[in-house]
Amino acid sequence: MANESRVFRLPAGMSTQVVANAVSSFLSSAKGMEVQSAETTEG
């Protein structure tokens, strides 16, 4: 498996918390996965 990273810019006014909540919700409901999150100093 190759290491890969991507950078996405958020639209003005959108917080990382909104994105994290949306991803968590998708993984939990649509994929049936258990989701955990933790805030870091980098966001």
C-alpha positions as CSV (number, residue, x, y, z in Angstrom):
1,M,0.0,0.0,0.0
2,A,1.5,3.3,-1.1
3,N,1.6,6.3,1.3
4,E,-0.5,9.1,0.0
5,S,-1.6,12.4,1.3
6,R,-3.9,15.2,0.0
7,V,-4.7,18.7,1.1
8,F,-8.2,20.0,0.8
9,R,-9.0,23.7,1.5
10,L,-12.2,24.4,3.4
11,P,-14.6,27.0,2.1
12,A,-14.7,30.2,4.1
13,G,-16.7,29.8,7.3
14,M,-16.6,26.0,7.4
15,S,-14.8,24.5,10.4
16,T,-12.9,21.3,10.6
17,Q,-15.4,20.2,13.3
18,V,-18.2,20.3,10.7
19,V,-16.2,18.1,8.4
20,A,-15.3,15.7,11.1
21,N,-18.9,15.3,12.2
22,A,-20.0,14.7,8.6
23,V,-17.3,12.0,8.0
24,S,-18.1,10.4,11.4
25,S,-21.8,10.3,10.6
26,F,-21.2,8.8,7.2
27,L,-18.8,6.1,8.4
28,S,-21.1,5.2,11.3
29,S,-24.4,5.1,9.5
30,A,-23.6,4.2,5.9
31,K,-20.7,1.8,6.5
32,G,-21.6,0.5,10.0
33,M,-18.2,1.4,11.4
34,E,-17.3,2.4,15.0
35,V,-15.9,5.9,14.9
36,Q,-13.6,7.7,17.4
37,S,-12.1,11.1,17.1
38,A,-9.7,13.2,19.0
39,E,-8.8,16.9,18.7
40,T,-5.2,17.7,18.1
41,T,-3.2,21.0,18.2
42,E,-3.0,20.9,14.4
43,G,-6.8,20.8,14.1
